[in-house]
Amino acid sequence: MPNQPLQDKVAIIGGGAKNLGGLISRDLAAAGAKIVINFNSDGTKAAADATVAAIEAAGGQAFALQGDLTRVAEVERLFAEAKARFGRVDIAVNTAGKVLKKPFVETTEAEYDDMFAVNSKAAYFFLREAGKTLEDGGRIVTIVTSLLAAFTGLYSTYAGAKAPVEHFTRAAAKEFGARKISVNNVGPGPMDTPFFYPAETPDSVAYHSSASALGGLTRIEEIVPIVRFLVTEGSWITGQTLFANGGYATR
């Protein structure tokens, strides 16, 4: 198709099989990018294969690669495979994350370690490999959470493990800026996806739905255009966290 803004670009989508990551994968493919989909577990393989099939059916190119992003060697392999397959990498979007809603005094060491591995360590080394691999003028986006702007309990390890990503992003933006690589975060509000509901009760779902100024939970369709903007026309934005939550929380 003519006038595709990402024609000849290659995008890696961490957690790109389903939900928000899956929609980002399909959207950037529709904009012309070749897509590399990372997925973590065997249970997500079918969704990853379905997303690849949908992209190919629409005339795009994509492949899926399983890998645990908490393991640095797997992050390295993801970027190396992408470059080996398509010859370059221009965009890296990391949607991977894990939520835990639990009182501070009941949180175990194992839960703490797991949450920081998924939400902080994986994000750090994803940024590192993107900095090593992306072409000049590349774009990096990490999905964080609007809880970074909230005053709340029960999400200490989730919001706490996402918080370092803001400084990782500022540091990477400063270090990669000479190569015209932009690095940003997008912080959705509570999203209407299967990722959200297991940690919540009907009462808390009702609260989160009513807490935004515009009403309702964040939909993935409201986040994807922001990611697309950041990896296309939004090149002058870097080192920032964009809260996209309908007025759920602000700084």
C-alpha positions in Angstrom: 0.0 0.0 0.0 1.3 3.5 -0.8 2.1 6.2 1.8 2.8 3.7 4.6 4.8 5.7 7.2 6.8 2.6 8.4 7.5 1.1 5.0 10.8 -0.9 5.1 11.1 -0.4 8.9 11.4 -3.4 11.3 9.7 -3.4 14.7 10.2 -5.8 17.7 7.2 -6.0 20.0 8.0 -7.5 23.4 4.8 -9.3 24.5 3.4 -8.7 21.1 1.1 -11.8 20.8 -2.1 -10.6 22.3 -4.1 -7.9 24.1 -2.3 -4.5 23.7 0.9 -6.0 22.3 -1.1 -7.9 19.7 -2.9 -4.9 18.6 0.3 -2.8 18.4 1.8 -5.6 16.3 -1.1 -5.6 13.8 -1.2 -1.8 13.8 2.4 -1.2 13.0 2.3 -3.9 10.4 -0.6 -2.1 8.7 1.6 1.0 8.7 4.2 -0.9 6.7 6.6 -2.3 9.3 7.9 -5.9 9.4 7.1 -7.3 12.8 9.0 -9.5 15.2 6.7 -10.8 18.0 8.1 -11.9 21.3 6.0 -14.1 23.4 6.9 -15.8 26.8 5.0 -18.9 27.5 3.8 -22.0 25.6 0.3 -21.0 26.4 0.7 -17.8 24.4 2.1 -19.5 21.3 -1.3 -19.9 19.6 -2.0 -16.2 20.1 1.4 -15.3 18.6 0.8 -17.6 15.6 -2.6 -16.1 15.1 -1.2 -12.5 15.1 1.5 -13.5 12.6 -1.1 -15.1 10.4 -3.3 -12.0 10.6 -0.4 -9.8 9.6 0.6 -12.1 6.7 -3.0 -12.3 5.5 -3.1 -8.6 5.2 0.1 -8.6 3.1 2.6 -7.9 5.8 5.7 -9.8 7.1 6.1 -11.1 10.6 7.5 -13.9 12.7 7.2 -14.9 16.4 9.9 -15.9 18.7 9.5 -17.4 22.2 11.7 -16.0 24.9 11.7 -15.0 28.6 12.7 -11.4 28.7 13.8 -11.7 32.4 16.7 -13.7 31.0 19.3 -11.4 29.4 20.4 -14.1 26.9 16.9 -14.3 25.6 16.6 -10.6 25.1 19.9 -10.7 23.2 18.6 -13.5 21.1 15.4 -11.7 20.3 17.2 -8.7 18.9 19.9 -10.8 17.1 17.2 -13.0 15.5 15.3 -9.9 14.3 18.3 -8.4 12.7 19.3 -11.7 11.2 15.9 -12.3 9.7 15.1 -8.7 8.4 18.6 -7.1 8.2 17.8 -4.2 10.6 15.8 -3.1 13.6 14.2 0.4 13.7 11.5 0.2 16.4 11.4 -1.6 19.8 8.2 -1.6 21.8 8.1 -3.5 25.1 4.6 -4.2 26.5 5.6 -7.0 28.8 4.6 -6.7 32.4 3.1 -8.5 35.4 0.7 -7.2 38.1 0.4 -8.2 41.7 -2.2 -6.6 44.1 -1.3 -7.5 47.6 -0.8 -5.8 51.0 2.7 -4.7 51.7 3.0 -6.8 54.9 2.0 -10.0 53.1 4.4 -9.7 50.1 7.0 -12.4 50.0 10.6 -12.1 48.9 9.9 -14.5 46.0 7.0 -12.3 44.8 9.2 -9.1 45.1 12.0 -10.8 43.0 9.6 -12.0 40.4 7.9 -8.6 40.0 11.1 -6.7 39.7 12.5 -9.3 37.2 9.5 -8.9 34.9 8.8 -5.2 35.2 12.2 -3.7 35.8 15.1 -6.0 34.9 13.4 -7.1 31.6 12.7 -3.5 30.7 16.3 -2.4 31.4 17.9 -5.1 29.2 15.3 -4.6 26.5 16.4 -0.9 26.4 20.0 -2.0 26.4 19.7 -4.3 23.5 17.6 -1.7 21.6 20.4 0.8 22.1 22.9 -1.6 20.7 20.8 -2.8 17.8 18.5 0.0 16.5 19.4 2.0 13.4 20.1 5.7 13.8 16.7 7.5 14.1 15.1 4.5 15.8 12.2 4.6 18.2 11.8 2.9 21.6 8.6 2.7 23.7 8.0 1.0 27.0 4.5 0.4 28.4 4.4 1.3 32.1 1.4 2.2 34.2 -0.6 5.3 35.3 -0.2 4.0 38.9 3.2 5.8 38.7 1.1 9.0 39.1 -1.3 7.6 41.8 -1.3 7.6 45.6 -2.5 4.1 46.4 -1.7 1.0 48.3 -1.8 -2.7 47.4 0.3 -2.3 44.2 3.7 -1.6 45.9 5.6 -4.2 43.8 3.8 -3.5 40.5 4.1 0.3 40.5 7.4 0.1 42.4 8.9 -2.2 39.8 7.7 0.0 37.0 9.0 3.2 38.6 12.7 2.6 37.7 11.8 2.4 34.1 11.2 6.1 34.1 14.8 6.8 34.9 16.0 4.0 32.6 14.1 5.8 29.9 15.6 9.3 30.7 19.1 7.8 30.8 18.7 5.9 27.6 17.1 9.0 25.9 20.2 11.1 26.9 22.7 8.4 25.9 21.0 7.4 22.6 20.0 11.0 21.6 23.2 11.6 19.6 21.9 8.9 17.2 18.5 10.5 17.0 16.9 7.6 18.8 13.9 8.6 20.9 13.0 6.7 24.1 9.6 7.1 25.8 7.1 5.4 28.1 3.3 5.2 27.8 1.4 4.8 31.0 -2.2 3.5 30.4 -4.8 3.6 33.1 -6.4 0.3 34.2 -7.0 -1.5 30.9 -10.0 -3.5 29.9 -8.0 -6.6 29.2 -7.5 -10.1 30.7 -4.3 -8.7 32.3 -6.3 -6.5 34.6 -9.2 -8.6 36.0 -7.5 -11.5 37.9 -6.1 -9.1 40.5 -9.4 -7.2 41.1 -12.8 -7.7 42.7 -16.1 -6.4 41.3 -15.9 -3.5 43.7 -12.4 -2.5 42.7 -13.3 -2.8 39.0 -16.2 -0.5 39.6 -14.0 2.0 41.4 -11.3 2.0 38.7 -14.0 2.4 36.1 -15.4 5.4 37.8 -12.1 7.0 38.8 -11.2 8.5 35.4 -12.6 11.9 34.5 -13.8 10.6 31.1 -15.4 7.5 32.7 -14.6 3.8 32.1 -11.4 1.7 31.8 -8.7 2.4 29.3 -9.2 0.4 26.1 -6.2 -0.9 24.1 -7.6 0.9 21.0 -6.9 4.2 22.9 -3.3 3.4 23.5 -2.2 2.1 20.1 -2.5 5.4 18.3 -0.2 7.0 20.9 2.4 4.3 20.3 2.1 4.7 16.6 2.6 8.5 16.9 5.7 8.1 19.0 7.3 5.8 16.4 6.3 8.0 13.5 5.7 11.7 13.7 6.4 12.1 17.4 10.2 11.9 17.0 10.8 15.2 19.0 9.4 13.6 22.1 12.0 11.7 24.1 12.7 10.8 27.7 9.1 11.2 28.7 6.2 9.3 30.3 2.9 10.0 28.6 -0.1 9.2 30.8 -3.0 8.0 28.8 -5.7 7.3 31.2 -8.8 9.4 30.7 -8.0 11.5 33.7 -7.5 8.6 36.1 -4.3 10.1 37.6 -1.9 12.9 37.0 1.2 14.5 38.4 
